[in-house]
Amino acid sequence: MSTFDAANHYFSGQGVVMIGSRNATTGEPTGLRPVGNVPDMKITVATTVVEHKGSQDGQRATDARLQTEIKVACAMVLENWIAVNLAKALRGDSAPIPSGSATDEALVAYPGLVTGFKYIKVSSVVLKQSTTTLTEFIDGTQPWDYKLNAEAGSIMMNDGVDEDFDHFTPGSPVTDGVDLTVSYDYDDQYLVNSLTQPLKDNWLRFEGLNTVEENAPVIVDVFRFQNDPLRELALLSDTFGQFVIEGSVLKDDSRKTGSKYFHIKKMKE
């Protein structure tokens, strides 16, 4: 063993990532929400440097460096597909919609094509053309007017080519849209709107475990995080769905001591 060998403390992290709003007056978080399973989280630091080369000795060697910029960023991969996480990633908003009933919701339906309702997960559907109740497809042995996707909250009208309409009267030409009304019940659900919110300061906290050292605590606080809208929302995949929240860690001048970006708390070696 060399005289100067050092004791090594290795790290492999797991833990809980939390996000919350930051109070602009105090600079402190206003409560933090665990986001769920996060298999990957990274803080990156980049600098921009201008190098100076001497011009007197024929070497053109670098003899000075001028740092002109520090950029700190953070990115995390989320797997918890809840409305509030999607809204944060999309820099949008989410709102719960309690179960209820829709009465005479106006639709424009097209033969052979799909038309969506305002809500999803529907039941007790009654579709009408004026005062005439239209007939839902059952098994194809009887005339029908529409097929229902109750989970998605949508209908596809019969095009009348291979099977007869029952009560539906198509437009002229047949491909024209026709005014209908639909009434139905719907279950509790959420609506997530994308790209509705401005840039906001968030506080990030990682309450981590060092799995190499008996799950010793490692805590990271990021003081001012502003996320960008996600670059990609993968909707079809053969594996577990993930999405990435990433953005900039801004300088927090309200902090009078220590780092103005983030700090790490860990046990004494």
Helices and strands as residue ranges (DSSP letters): E 13-21, E 33-34, E 40-53, E 62-78, H 83-89, E 93-97, E 100-109, E 114-116, E 122-129, E 132-133, E 146-149, E 154-157, E 178-186, E 189-193, E 202-210, E 216-227, E 243-249, E 262-266
